[in-house]
Amino acid sequence: MPEGHTIHRLAQDHTERFAGRPVRVSSPQGRFTESAALLDGRTLESAEAHGKHLFLELGDAWIHIHLGLFGKLGFGPAPAPPATDTVRLRLLSDEHYADLRGPTACALIGEGEKKAVHDRLGPDPLRPADDPDRAWKRISRSRTTVAALLMDQKVVAGIGNVYRAEVLFRHGIDPYRQGKDLTRAEWDAMWADLAALMREGVRHNRIDTVRDEHLPEAMGRPPRVDDHGGEVYVYRRANMPCHLCGGEIRTADLAARNLFWCPTCQRR
């Protein structure tokens, strides 16, 4: 599932390509046809993200998109090629098109429904106005593990498996510590780090979490080869040596996802 930086990047991509322009809206697959007909020809006013949710504003309505595990959003120059029957939503302007395939959610909503989505989500490190204190109030009272809390979108929005594993490593925090055992200083440092890392993720469209002094060229080690594209400390590095201590990276199932951590660098 895409992490929050990807959705913010998609909001940015929509803004750059379509904002302020009338767009043709269609649903070649047919599952969004009635809503597309209501929106066709309207101007795309804005695009925004909150966690893993994307919102496209067209007049007095919004398209709410959640990619889920299998959704894909791709862009191309106009004229658009003939759409396949897997395209749930197509946006088309004089210069660009965007095709959405396989989302968990693609719905026409109003302001009240949009507010309800925001209200059920935790603060997002990439939304400047979001307050980390909202997350801290829940974390500091919880007996749930920090690793599970970070993946709970009602607590913190936009954090996925990669950022979860990496920020815990970067701050030397054992993933099995309970939320109530985290200090406020530790949480504030993690929040600031997540915001910085995810901003870089938006900028470069990939996840890189390794500090400069631990990059391959600095350490004389081979570069990371992985389909997510970036340099990481522990994610998908099970049974491999830690870049810092040389100990073995471990993995386990936690909250239905694979957790990765270094038991030496991340002590309880």
PyMOL commands that set and color helices and strands:
alter all, ss='L'
color gray80, all
select helices_A, chain A and resi 4-18+33-39+111-120+132-139+146-151+161-170+179-181+184-204+212-214+216-219
alter helices_A, ss='H'
color red, helices_A
select strands_A, chain A and resi 24-26+44-50+53-58+61-66+72-77+87-92+96-101+105-109+250-254+257-261
alter strands_A, ss='S'
color yellow, strands_A
deselect
rebuild
show_as cartoon
